[in-house]
Amino acid sequence: MRTVITLPDHLHAEAKRRAADQGISFAEFARRLFDRELGAAEPQGDLEAIRAMVHGEPFDMAADAQAIVAEAAAAQHIQHID
């Protein structure tokens, strides 16, 4: 979400300086300040409902990536034929 805030000149200048010192944008610096002050947002959704959507044995996406992509591509190809 985008928002507009008004800062006194001295705070804006100091925030920009600190962001530059950290090698991040002013926006990222502000996000980190909000996160530090307000804490990370709680995850959304019911974890058990999400788990119920997953069927079968756990798998390693990195190890099985080629097979997973091939399966998805084949399914997409079949949908286009129908």
Buried (B, 14 or more C-beta within 10 A) or exposed (E): EEEEEEEEEEEEEEBBEEBEEEEBEBEEBBEEEEEEEEEEEEEEEEEEEEEEEEEEEEEEEEEEEEEEEEEEEEEEEEEEEE
